[in-house]
Amino acid sequence: MPRPTGHRPPPRLADPPGTPARRAALRLLDAVLRRGLAIEQALDASTQGLAPPDRGLAHAISAEVLRRLTDLDDLIDSATRNRLPDDAKARFVLRIALVQALRLGTPPHAAISTALPLVDGGPRKLVHGVFGTLMRQNAVLTDPPALPSEVYARIAANWGERVADAACAAIAAPPPLDLTLRGGASAEGESLLPGHVRVAAGTSIVEHEGFAEGDWWVQDIAASLPARLIGRGSGRALDLCAAPGGKTLQLAAAGWDVTAVDASESRLARLRENLERTGLSAKVVTADLLKWEPGFEADAVLLDAPCSATGIFRRHPDVLHRVRPRLIAEMAELQSQLLPRAARWVRPGGLMVYATCSLEPEEGEQQIERFLTEHSGFAIDPVLPDELPDGVTAHPRGWLRTLPGMLTEQGGMDGFFMVRLMRVAA
């Protein structure tokens, strides 16, 4: 007896070229917005199997969505009768399609044709209709972008509305790239400090002159300042929480005998690669700083402590959407444990620099105020004007706080807190 054929669904049409990169962008956004992962943490798994250009496109799309998320969602909400849930796939797909058409120069027909397959049997008509409505209305994304309301409020409460407005302007586009030069090396670009060069955003790192020769490494100018505060030396230096290693390279290039410690073996792999590329040397240790002991007192200790990373939102816009007060409190608690522990490893007369790439006073000023109250054997060694780029000044207490709005005409800088301490008693 012949088998009944029944109704067979039509064969699925092949995805348009470019769709795999958009699928990867969707996975990246899901990892950040629903699972709370850092975009760099999710990048490898989300882009597995993609060629480098498609991997780069997926990262660019997802990062631009995160820069413009508040404004994208406002556009979507203006064109829907019933508000889509924040985690609805249709909303994610519309964000991807709209940011390409409105910010990345993708023709609207290509933006929607590569986005619709991502709905996977969902409300394609809704996505197509909302996108089409907004295109017919000549929708635009405003400049500067809006920060998430809670982020704007937190920055304004800590540093004032002018700084919060500067943060909005800072997320409008990827920032320029800063290169720290190995001693005696040079590179094309604008120099804001000796041993520093700034090049345009989008510069190909591996193709830029001097990369293969190890003449420089990528490091935001703010991130280069903590090691600059230690300066040159020939003694023993500890670089704690060292990965990915820019500060280790600086200390090694400045003549120090460096021991670099980090808990992440995968992140230390990048440090080892850069040591090999630059020809610099350091002892690299994988260890938990809450358990590890160096077995010696160091002449200089650099503690670039784990933190919320809210100061590096220009390059990592995911922090705008995944960092909550609870994480800030957890990081501050960890710092309060690491700081006195690191202080034990400084010899009398030696230096310790504490730094965080955070905009939160709980992870900077408040940590040091508490530490100095409890550790009378340490005193602030004030940051000097000639150690800083023109236009950046230290706090009257002697520490340094970099904020959105600094060096704006030159392309800005990341948000950091750092302080140089001297052990003045045994």
Salt bridges, closest charged atoms under 4 A:
ASP15 OD1 - ARG12 NH2 3.79
ASP15 OD2 - ARG23 NH2 3.20
ASP30 OD1 - ARG34 NE 2.40
ASP30 OD2 - ARG35 NE 3.73
GLU40 OE2 - HIS59 NE2 3.09
ASP44 OD1 - ARG55 NH2 2.75
GLU64 OE1 - ARG67 NE 3.90
GLU64 OE2 - ARG68 NE 3.66
GLU64 OE2 - ARG103 NE 3.38
ASP73 OD1 - ARG91 NH1 3.17
ASP73 OD1 - ARG95 NE 2.87
ASP77 OD2 - ARG83 NE 3.36
ASP77 OD1 - ARG91 NH2 2.74
ASP86 OD1 - ARG83 NH2 2.85
ASP120 OD1 - ARG23 NH1 3.43
ASP120 OD2 - LYS89 NZ 3.57
ASP143 OD1 - ARG68 NH2 2.86
ASP143 OD2 - ARG103 NH1 3.61
ASP178 OD1 - HIS196 NE2 3.04
ASP178 OD1 - ARG198 NE 2.61
ASP215 OD1 - ARG182 NH2 3.22
ASP220 OD1 - ARG314 NH2 2.81
ASP220 OD1 - ARG315 NH2 2.68
GLU265 OE2 - ARG272 NH1 2.77
GLU293 OE2 - ARG341 NH2 3.22
GLU293 OE2 - ARG344 NH2 2.78
GLU297 OE2 - ARG423 NH1 3.33
ASP299 OD1 - ARG347 NE 2.48
ASP304 OD2 - LYS247 NZ 2.67
ASP318 OD2 - ARG322 NE 2.71
GLU330 OE2 - ARG326 NE 3.29
GLU360 OE1 - ARG154 NE 3.22
GLU365 OE1 - ARG401 NH2 2.81
GLU369 OE2 - ARG397 NH1 2.78
ASP381 OD2 - ARG420 NE 3.30
GLU387 OE2 - ARG420 NH1 2.74
ASP414 OD1 - ARG314 NE 3.10
ASP414 OD2 - ARG315 NE 3.81
